[in-house]
Amino acid sequence: MIALALFAACSRAAPPAAPPPEAAVAAHFDLPVGPPDATGYYDAQPFGRNEHLGSDWNGVGGGDTDLGDPVHATASGWVTSARDEGGGWGNVVRVGHALPDGSQVESLYAHLDTISVSAGMLVDRGALVGTIGTAHGQYLAHLHFELRDRVGLPLGGGYSVDTTGYLNPTRFVREHR
């Protein structure tokens, strides 16, 4: 039964959505904690390490010292999903971003303690989307942050040898300042 629930959570996709006409183009990106450069945080498990598909941002104090710290939208966009995904994900916010070249990416903020936005909302770069959490007590507090190369990919499992559809989030942000 647990395996079926995990499969269902991992295979769920956010509905693909065109950006609302009033959505701002995401011309600049910041890191989602300690913006703009993650001041006071470190990437405890970077993209690619141990087949990780995101970056795990922790406060420099360690442990749960960052529990409840603000998580900010990495760039302007529209909220595609904001809900408790259960399993090892906990509360997750996903934001679509329209890039200047007409392509789209989607940012994902997971293990949140609280969610501060709802699906369909427009957000500016730096807007509060939630707070750092523990996925309902499953982990020490941290932010799992992903960037996907299109909007609406299935949630997935956070780890895979196949990185198709996933972007190195820290590198992407630094290349799109």
C-alpha positions in Angstrom: 0.0 0.0 0.0 2.8 2.4 0.9 4.5 1.6 -2.5 1.3 2.5 -4.3 0.9 5.8 -2.5 4.6 6.7 -3.2 4.1 5.8 -6.9 1.0 7.9 -7.1 2.7 10.9 -5.5 5.8 10.5 -7.8 3.8 10.2 -11.0 1.5 13.2 -10.4 2.2 16.1 -12.7 1.2 19.6 -12.2 -1.1 20.6 -15.1 0.9 22.3 -17.8 -0.1 25.9 -18.1 0.6 28.7 -20.3 1.8 31.8 -18.4 -1.1 34.1 -17.7 -0.9 37.1 -20.0 -0.1 39.4 -17.1 2.8 37.3 -15.9 6.1 39.2 -15.9 9.0 37.8 -17.9 11.6 36.3 -15.5 14.7 38.2 -16.7 16.6 37.8 -13.4 16.9 35.0 -10.8 18.0 35.0 -7.1 18.6 32.0 -4.8 15.5 31.3 -2.8 17.0 31.6 0.7 19.1 34.5 2.0 18.5 36.4 -1.3 20.0 37.2 -3.5 23.1 35.0 -2.9 22.0 32.6 -0.1 23.7 34.7 2.7 23.5 32.6 5.9 22.9 29.3 4.0 24.9 26.5 2.3 24.1 23.9 -0.2 24.3 20.7 1.8 23.6 18.4 -1.1 24.1 20.0 -4.5 22.6 19.0 -7.8 24.1 15.7 -9.0 25.7 14.6 -5.7 24.3 11.1 -4.9 22.0 11.5 -8.0 20.2 14.4 -6.3 17.9 16.4 -8.7 18.0 19.6 -6.7 19.9 21.6 -4.1 19.3 21.2 -0.4 19.7 24.6 1.3 20.5 24.6 5.1 21.1 27.4 7.5 24.7 27.8 8.6 23.6 27.2 12.2 22.9 23.5 11.4 20.1 21.2 12.7 16.7 22.9 12.7 18.0 26.4 13.2 16.5 27.4 9.9 13.1 26.0 10.6 10.5 28.6 9.7 13.0 30.8 7.7 11.5 32.5 4.7 11.6 30.9 1.2 11.4 33.4 -1.7 10.4 33.0 -5.3 13.6 32.7 -7.3 12.1 34.8 -10.1 8.9 36.4 -11.2 6.2 33.9 -12.4 3.0 32.2 -11.7 2.2 29.5 -9.0 1.4 26.3 -10.8 0.9 24.2 -7.6 0.9 24.8 -3.8 -0.1 21.8 -1.7 0.9 19.0 0.6 2.3 16.3 -1.6 2.7 13.9 1.3 5.4 11.2 1.4 8.9 12.5 1.6 7.9 15.8 -0.1 5.6 17.5 2.4 4.4 20.9 1.4 5.6 21.9 -2.1 5.2 25.1 -4.1 5.9 25.1 -7.9 6.3 28.3 -9.9 6.4 28.7 -13.7 8.7 31.2 -15.1 8.5 32.7 -18.7 12.1 33.4 -19.9 13.0 36.3 -22.2 13.6 33.9 -25.1 10.0 32.6 -24.9 10.9 29.3 -23.2 9.7 28.3 -19.7 11.2 26.8 -16.6 9.6 25.7 -13.3 11.0 26.1 -9.8 10.1 23.8 -7.0 10.3 24.5 -3.3 9.9 21.4 -1.1 9.7 20.2 2.5 8.1 23.6 3.4 6.7 24.2 6.9 4.1 26.7 5.7 2.8 27.7 2.2 2.2 31.4 1.6 0.8 31.3 -1.9 -1.9 29.5 -3.8 -2.1 28.0 -7.3 -2.8 30.7 -10.0 -1.2 33.6 -8.0 1.4 35.8 -9.7 4.6 36.3 -7.8 7.5 38.7 -8.2 11.1 37.7 -7.7 11.8 37.6 -3.9 8.1 37.1 -3.0 7.5 34.9 0.1 6.3 31.5 -1.1 6.6 29.6 2.2 9.0 28.8 5.1 11.7 26.2 5.5 10.3 22.9 7.0 10.9 19.3 7.7 8.4 17.5 5.4 6.2 17.0 8.5 9.1 15.8 10.7 10.7 13.5 8.2 14.0 15.4 7.9 16.0 18.1 9.7 14.8 21.5 8.4 16.1 22.4 4.9 14.8 23.6 1.6 14.9 21.2 -1.3 15.0 23.5 -4.4 14.7 22.3 -8.0 14.6 23.9 -11.4 12.9 22.0 -14.3 13.3 22.8 -18.0 9.6 23.0 -18.5 6.4 23.5 -16.6 4.4 20.5 -15.4 6.8 17.6 -15.2 5.7 14.9 -12.8 6.8 15.5 -9.2 9.3 12.6 -9.3 11.4 11.3 -6.5 14.1 13.9 -5.9 16.9 11.5 -7.0 17.7 9.8 -10.3 20.6 8.9 -12.6 18.4 10.4 -15.4 18.5 14.2 -15.1 16.4 14.7 -18.2 14.1 17.7 -17.6 16.1 18.9 -14.6 18.5 21.9 -14.4 21.3 22.5 -11.9 19.4 25.2 -10.0 22.4 27.0 -8.4 24.2 27.2 -11.8 21.1 28.3 -13.6 20.4 31.1 -11.0 24.0 32.3 -11.2 23.9 32.3 -15.0 20.6 34.3 -15.0 21.4 37.1 -12.6 
